[in-house]
Amino acid sequence: MTRWSVYLVRTAAGELYTGVATDVARRFAEHAAGRGAKYLRGRGPLALVYRRGIGEQGLALRVERRIKRLERAEKERLVRARPTRARLIELLDTEPGTSLTGSPRSNGGSGPRREPVRKEPGSSRA
């Protein structure tokens, strides 16, 4: 099984870029050489400020998406805290009724329960 990691790169302007890769060192070298993501081209020098092994690709992509949704201050806290894999998933696993790991959550008091969208009488929209 290929082990995927999530990583954050800081640009010269202080921006944080989030990505996933199976070989973070190789991927960062690509970014630094201007061969990686277009977003990072011309924004160097770059610094790899955080990386964490996640596991399977699907979970790594879900973690990446949640990190990208964070506000800048939250990303900065994440970089400073350097959470373990388990703690990172715990911190990001905040959407009611969903779980980063794919297992159903029983909502046991962790927030409002999402109700299914119901079709209104006389409406053609779901």
PyMOL commands that place a pseudoatom at each C-alpha (Angstrom):
pseudoatom trace, name=CA, resn=MET, resi=1, chain=A, elem=C, hetatm=0, pos=[0.000, 0.000, 0.000]
pseudoatom trace, name=CA, resn=THR, resi=2, chain=A, elem=C, hetatm=0, pos=[1.326, 3.440, -0.933]
pseudoatom trace, name=CA, resn=ARG, resi=3, chain=A, elem=C, hetatm=0, pos=[1.553, 5.833, 1.986]
pseudoatom trace, name=CA, resn=TRP, resi=4, chain=A, elem=C, hetatm=0, pos=[0.289, 9.320, 1.178]
pseudoatom trace, name=CA, resn=SER, resi=5, chain=A, elem=C, hetatm=0, pos=[1.260, 12.455, 3.090]
pseudoatom trace, name=CA, resn=VAL, resi=6, chain=A, elem=C, hetatm=0, pos=[-0.145, 15.950, 3.383]
pseudoatom trace, name=CA, resn=TYR, resi=7, chain=A, elem=C, hetatm=0, pos=[2.262, 18.888, 3.405]
pseudoatom trace, name=CA, resn=LEU, resi=8, chain=A, elem=C, hetatm=0, pos=[2.319, 22.686, 3.673]
pseudoatom trace, name=CA, resn=VAL, resi=9, chain=A, elem=C, hetatm=0, pos=[4.778, 24.954, 1.854]
pseudoatom trace, name=CA, resn=ARG, resi=10, chain=A, elem=C, hetatm=0, pos=[5.406, 28.589, 2.790]
pseudoatom trace, name=CA, resn=THR, resi=11, chain=A, elem=C, hetatm=0, pos=[6.139, 31.038, -0.044]
pseudoatom trace, name=CA, resn=ALA, resi=12, chain=A, elem=C, hetatm=0, pos=[8.453, 34.054, 0.135]
pseudoatom trace, name=CA, resn=ALA, resi=13, chain=A, elem=C, hetatm=0, pos=[5.354, 36.228, 0.696]
pseudoatom trace, name=CA, resn=GLY, resi=14, chain=A, elem=C, hetatm=0, pos=[4.287, 34.049, 3.650]
pseudoatom trace, name=CA, resn=GLU, resi=15, chain=A, elem=C, hetatm=0, pos=[1.421, 32.284, 1.851]
pseudoatom trace, name=CA, resn=LEU, resi=16, chain=A, elem=C, hetatm=0, pos=[0.723, 28.662, 2.747]
pseudoatom trace, name=CA, resn=TYR, resi=17, chain=A, elem=C, hetatm=0, pos=[0.176, 26.073, 0.012]
pseudoatom trace, name=CA, resn=THR, resi=18, chain=A, elem=C, hetatm=0, pos=[-1.284, 22.661, 0.889]
pseudoatom trace, name=CA, resn=GLY, resi=19, chain=A, elem=C, hetatm=0, pos=[-0.698, 19.499, -1.120]
pseudoatom trace, name=CA, resn=VAL, resi=20, chain=A, elem=C, hetatm=0, pos=[-0.512, 15.702, -0.975]
pseudoatom trace, name=CA, resn=ALA, resi=21, chain=A, elem=C, hetatm=0, pos=[2.156, 13.351, -2.270]
pseudoatom trace, name=CA, resn=THR, resi=22, chain=A, elem=C, hetatm=0, pos=[3.625, 9.888, -1.825]
pseudoatom trace, name=CA, resn=ASP, resi=23, chain=A, elem=C, hetatm=0, pos=[7.160, 11.329, -1.740]
pseudoatom trace, name=CA, resn=VAL, resi=24, chain=A, elem=C, hetatm=0, pos=[7.082, 14.766, -0.120]
pseudoatom trace, name=CA, resn=ALA, resi=25, chain=A, elem=C, hetatm=0, pos=[10.830, 15.412, -0.527]
pseudoatom trace, name=CA, resn=ARG, resi=26, chain=A, elem=C, hetatm=0, pos=[10.626, 14.752, -4.277]
pseudoatom trace, name=CA, resn=ARG, resi=27, chain=A, elem=C, hetatm=0, pos=[7.452, 16.810, -4.646]
pseudoatom trace, name=CA, resn=PHE, resi=28, chain=A, elem=C, hetatm=0, pos=[8.931, 19.738, -2.714]
pseudoatom trace, name=CA, resn=ALA, resi=29, chain=A, elem=C, hetatm=0, pos=[12.046, 19.618, -4.926]
pseudoatom trace, name=CA, resn=GLU, resi=30, chain=A, elem=C, hetatm=0, pos=[9.718, 19.833, -7.957]
pseudoatom trace, name=CA, resn=HIS, resi=31, chain=A, elem=C, hetatm=0, pos=[7.975, 22.857, -6.453]
pseudoatom trace, name=CA, resn=ALA, resi=32, chain=A, elem=C, hetatm=0, pos=[11.301, 24.531, -5.641]
pseudoatom trace, name=CA, resn=ALA, resi=33, chain=A, elem=C, hetatm=0, pos=[12.501, 23.948, -9.224]
pseudoatom trace, name=CA, resn=GLY, resi=34, chain=A, elem=C, hetatm=0, pos=[9.311, 25.502, -10.639]
pseudoatom trace, name=CA, resn=ARG, resi=35, chain=A, elem=C, hetatm=0, pos=[8.000, 22.184, -11.979]
pseudoatom trace, name=CA, resn=GLY, resi=36, chain=A, elem=C, hetatm=0, pos=[5.245, 21.591, -9.441]
pseudoatom trace, name=CA, resn=ALA, resi=37, chain=A, elem=C, hetatm=0, pos=[1.945, 23.376, -8.992]
pseudoatom trace, name=CA, resn=LYS, resi=38, chain=A, elem=C, hetatm=0, pos=[1.523, 26.505, -11.100]
pseudoatom trace, name=CA, resn=TYR, resi=39, chain=A, elem=C, hetatm=0, pos=[0.454, 28.413, -7.986]
pseudoatom trace, name=CA, resn=LEU, resi=40, chain=A, elem=C, hetatm=0, pos=[3.955, 28.141, -6.513]
pseudoatom trace, name=CA, resn=ARG, resi=41, chain=A, elem=C, hetatm=0, pos=[5.891, 29.118, -9.626]
pseudoatom trace, name=CA, resn=GLY, resi=42, chain=A, elem=C, hetatm=0, pos=[7.730, 32.393, -9.115]
pseudoatom trace, name=CA, resn=ARG, resi=43, chain=A, elem=C, hetatm=0, pos=[6.760, 32.561, -5.422]
pseudoatom trace, name=CA, resn=GLY, resi=44, chain=A, elem=C, hetatm=0, pos=[10.083, 31.303, -4.017]
pseudoatom trace, name=CA, resn=PRO, resi=45, chain=A, elem=C, hetatm=0, pos=[12.113, 30.787, -2.115]
pseudoatom trace, name=CA, resn=LEU, resi=46, chain=A, elem=C, hetatm=0, pos=[9.857, 28.094, -0.699]
pseudoatom trace, name=CA, resn=ALA, resi=47, chain=A, elem=C, hetatm=0, pos=[10.023, 26.360, 2.676]
pseudoatom trace, name=CA, resn=LEU, resi=48, chain=A, elem=C, hetatm=0, pos=[8.472, 23.023, 3.593]
pseudoatom trace, name=CA, resn=VAL, resi=49, chain=A, elem=C, hetatm=0, pos=[6.901, 23.892, 6.959]
pseudoatom trace, name=CA, resn=TYR, resi=50, chain=A, elem=C, hetatm=0, pos=[4.773, 20.824, 7.755]
pseudoatom trace, name=CA, resn=ARG, resi=51, chain=A, elem=C, hetatm=0, pos=[4.339, 17.268, 6.592]
pseudoatom trace, name=CA, resn=ARG, resi=52, chain=A, elem=C, hetatm=0, pos=[2.441, 14.347, 8.029]
pseudoatom trace, name=CA, resn=GLY, resi=53, chain=A, elem=C, hetatm=0, pos=[2.006, 10.788, 6.777]
pseudoatom trace, name=CA, resn=ILE, resi=54, chain=A, elem=C, hetatm=0, pos=[-1.701, 10.064, 6.409]
pseudoatom trace, name=CA, resn=GLY, resi=55, chain=A, elem=C, hetatm=0, pos=[-2.075, 6.653, 4.769]
pseudoatom trace, name=CA, resn=GLU, resi=56, chain=A, elem=C, hetatm=0, pos=[-4.377, 5.915, 1.882]
pseudoatom trace, name=CA, resn=GLN, resi=57, chain=A, elem=C, hetatm=0, pos=[-4.904, 8.410, -0.929]
pseudoatom trace, name=CA, resn=GLY, resi=58, chain=A, elem=C, hetatm=0, pos=[-8.599, 9.081, -0.339]
pseudoatom trace, name=CA, resn=LEU, resi=59, chain=A, elem=C, hetatm=0, pos=[-8.046, 10.037, 3.294]
pseudoatom trace, name=CA, resn=ALA, resi=60, chain=A, elem=C, hetatm=0, pos=[-5.047, 12.213, 2.367]
pseudoatom trace, name=CA, resn=LEU, resi=61, chain=A, elem=C, hetatm=0, pos=[-7.166, 14.078, -0.194]
pseudoatom trace, name=CA, resn=ARG, resi=62, chain=A, elem=C, hetatm=0, pos=[-9.940, 14.635, 2.366]
pseudoatom trace, name=CA, resn=VAL, resi=63, chain=A, elem=C, hetatm=0, pos=[-7.411, 15.953, 4.901]
pseudoatom trace, name=CA, resn=GLU, resi=64, chain=A, elem=C, hetatm=0, pos=[-5.925, 18.246, 2.220]
pseudoatom trace, name=CA, resn=ARG, resi=65, chain=A, elem=C, hetatm=0, pos=[-9.362, 19.608, 1.341]
pseudoatom trace, name=CA, resn=ARG, resi=66, chain=A, elem=C, hetatm=0, pos=[-10.173, 20.347, 4.996]
pseudoatom trace, name=CA, resn=ILE, resi=67, chain=A, elem=C, hetatm=0, pos=[-6.824, 22.103, 5.522]
pseudoatom trace, name=CA, resn=LYS, resi=68, chain=A, elem=C, hetatm=0, pos=[-7.400, 24.228, 2.423]
pseudoatom trace, name=CA, resn=ARG, resi=69, chain=A, elem=C, hetatm=0, pos=[-10.726, 25.356, 3.927]
pseudoatom trace, name=CA, resn=LEU, resi=70, chain=A, elem=C, hetatm=0, pos=[-9.060, 26.602, 7.112]
pseudoatom trace, name=CA, resn=GLU, resi=71, chain=A, elem=C, hetatm=0, pos=[-8.464, 30.294, 7.638]
pseudoatom trace, name=CA, resn=ARG, resi=72, chain=A, elem=C, hetatm=0, pos=[-4.862, 31.445, 7.535]
pseudoatom trace, name=CA, resn=ALA, resi=73, chain=A, elem=C, hetatm=0, pos=[-4.592, 31.794, 11.331]
pseudoatom trace, name=CA, resn=GLU, resi=74, chain=A, elem=C, hetatm=0, pos=[-5.793, 28.202, 11.755]
pseudoatom trace, name=CA, resn=LYS, resi=75, chain=A, elem=C, hetatm=0, pos=[-3.213, 26.962, 9.237]
pseudoatom trace, name=CA, resn=GLU, resi=76, chain=A, elem=C, hetatm=0, pos=[-0.498, 28.875, 11.100]
pseudoatom trace, name=CA, resn=ARG, resi=77, chain=A, elem=C, hetatm=0, pos=[-1.578, 27.237, 14.380]
pseudoatom trace, name=CA, resn=LEU, resi=78, chain=A, elem=C, hetatm=0, pos=[-1.448, 23.842, 12.696]
pseudoatom trace, name=CA, resn=VAL, resi=79, chain=A, elem=C, hetatm=0, pos=[2.115, 24.502, 11.459]
pseudoatom trace, name=CA, resn=ARG, resi=80, chain=A, elem=C, hetatm=0, pos=[3.216, 25.615, 14.952]
pseudoatom trace, name=CA, resn=ALA, resi=81, chain=A, elem=C, hetatm=0, pos=[1.498, 22.721, 16.748]
pseudoatom trace, name=CA, resn=ARG, resi=82, chain=A, elem=C, hetatm=0, pos=[2.837, 20.042, 14.354]
pseudoatom trace, name=CA, resn=PRO, resi=83, chain=A, elem=C, hetatm=0, pos=[0.047, 17.591, 15.296]
pseudoatom trace, name=CA, resn=THR, resi=84, chain=A, elem=C, hetatm=0, pos=[0.442, 13.844, 14.976]
pseudoatom trace, name=CA, resn=ARG, resi=85, chain=A, elem=C, hetatm=0, pos=[-1.616, 12.034, 12.332]
pseudoatom trace, name=CA, resn=ALA, resi=86, chain=A, elem=C, hetatm=0, pos=[-4.293, 11.069, 14.865]
pseudoatom trace, name=CA, resn=ARG, resi=87, chain=A, elem=C, hetatm=0, pos=[-4.483, 14.585, 16.323]
pseudoatom trace, name=CA, resn=LEU, resi=88, chain=A, elem=C, hetatm=0, pos=[-4.571, 16.184, 12.852]
pseudoatom trace, name=CA, resn=ILE, resi=89, chain=A, elem=C, hetatm=0, pos=[-7.522, 14.008, 11.836]
pseudoatom trace, name=CA, resn=GLU, resi=90, chain=A, elem=C, hetatm=0, pos=[-9.241, 14.748, 15.158]
pseudoatom trace, name=CA, resn=LEU, resi=91, chain=A, elem=C, hetatm=0, pos=[-8.755, 18.509, 14.679]
pseudoatom trace, name=CA, resn=LEU, resi=92, chain=A, elem=C, hetatm=0, pos=[-10.105, 18.443, 11.127]
pseudoatom trace, name=CA, resn=ASP, resi=93, chain=A, elem=C, hetatm=0, pos=[-12.940, 15.968, 11.716]
pseudoatom trace, name=CA, resn=THR, resi=94, chain=A, elem=C, hetatm=0, pos=[-15.481, 18.666, 12.558]
pseudoatom trace, name=CA, resn=GLU, resi=95, chain=A, elem=C, hetatm=0, pos=[-18.269, 18.466, 9.984]
pseudoatom trace, name=CA, resn=PRO, resi=96, chain=A, elem=C, hetatm=0, pos=[-21.460, 17.148, 11.600]
pseudoatom trace, name=CA, resn=GLY, resi=97, chain=A, elem=C, hetatm=0, pos=[-22.557, 13.739, 10.371]
pseudoatom trace, name=CA, resn=THR, resi=98, chain=A, elem=C, hetatm=0, pos=[-19.350, 13.099, 8.411]
pseudoatom trace, name=CA, resn=SER, resi=99, chain=A, elem=C, hetatm=0, pos=[-16.024, 11.567, 9.236]
pseudoatom trace, name=CA, resn=LEU, resi=100, chain=A, elem=C, hetatm=0, pos=[-12.659, 11.968, 7.527]
pseudoatom trace, name=CA, resn=THR, resi=101, chain=A, elem=C, hetatm=0, pos=[-12.005, 8.269, 7.990]
pseudoatom trace, name=CA, resn=GLY, resi=102, chain=A, elem=C, hetatm=0, pos=[-15.245, 7.353, 6.222]
pseudoatom trace, name=CA, resn=SER, resi=103, chain=A, elem=C, hetatm=0, pos=[-16.888, 5.726, 9.213]
pseudoatom trace, name=CA, resn=PRO, resi=104, chain=A, elem=C, hetatm=0, pos=[-20.369, 6.968, 10.100]
pseudoatom trace, name=CA, resn=ARG, resi=105, chain=A, elem=C, hetatm=0, pos=[-20.489, 9.181, 13.146]
pseudoatom trace, name=CA, resn=SER, resi=106, chain=A, elem=C, hetatm=0, pos=[-23.157, 8.833, 15.783]
pseudoatom trace, name=CA, resn=ASN, resi=107, chain=A, elem=C, hetatm=0, pos=[-23.374, 12.536, 16.561]
pseudoatom trace, name=CA, resn=GLY, resi=108, chain=A, elem=C, hetatm=0, pos=[-23.239, 11.763, 20.305]
pseudoatom trace, name=CA, resn=GLY, resi=109, chain=A, elem=C, hetatm=0, pos=[-23.711, 15.384, 21.287]
pseudoatom trace, name=CA, resn=SER, resi=110, chain=A, elem=C, hetatm=0, pos=[-20.956, 16.706, 19.020]
pseudoatom trace, name=CA, resn=GLY, resi=111, chain=A, elem=C, hetatm=0, pos=[-23.130, 19.285, 17.327]
pseudoatom trace, name=CA, resn=PRO, resi=112, chain=A, elem=C, hetatm=0, pos=[-26.379, 19.799, 15.469]
pseudoatom trace, name=CA, resn=ARG, resi=113, chain=A, elem=C, hetatm=0, pos=[-27.734, 16.866, 13.530]
pseudoatom trace, name=CA, resn=ARG, resi=114, chain=A, elem=C, hetatm=0, pos=[-28.217, 17.513, 9.826]
pseudoatom trace, name=CA, resn=GLU, resi=115, chain=A, elem=C, hetatm=0, pos=[-31.694, 16.750, 8.638]
pseudoatom trace, name=CA, resn=PRO, resi=116, chain=A, elem=C, hetatm=0, pos=[-32.225, 15.360, 5.136]
pseudoatom trace, name=CA, resn=VAL, resi=117, chain=A, elem=C, hetatm=0, pos=[-33.483, 17.812, 2.531]
pseudoatom trace, name=CA, resn=ARG, resi=118, chain=A, elem=C, hetatm=0, pos=[-37.160, 17.129, 1.959]
pseudoatom trace, name=CA, resn=LYS, resi=119, chain=A, elem=C, hetatm=0, pos=[-39.153, 17.969, -1.125]
pseudoatom trace, name=CA, resn=GLU, resi=120, chain=A, elem=C, hetatm=0, pos=[-41.760, 20.638, -0.461]
pseudoatom trace, name=CA, resn=PRO, resi=121, chain=A, elem=C, hetatm=0, pos=[-45.331, 19.875, -1.574]
pseudoatom trace, name=CA, resn=GLY, resi=122, chain=A, elem=C, hetatm=0, pos=[-45.991, 21.248, -5.049]
pseudoatom trace, name=CA, resn=SER, resi=123, chain=A, elem=C, hetatm=0, pos=[-42.296, 21.753, -5.763]
pseudoatom trace, name=CA, resn=SER, resi=124, chain=A, elem=C, hetatm=0, pos=[-40.414, 20.066, -8.568]
pseudoatom trace, name=CA, resn=ARG, resi=125, chain=A, elem=C, hetatm=0, pos=[-37.072, 20.618, -6.791]
pseudoatom trace, name=CA, resn=ALA, resi=126, chain=A, elem=C, hetatm=0, pos=[-35.628, 18.047, -4.429]
for i in range(1, 126): cmd.bond("trace and resi %d" % i, "trace and resi %d" % (i + 1))
show_as sticks, trace
zoom trace
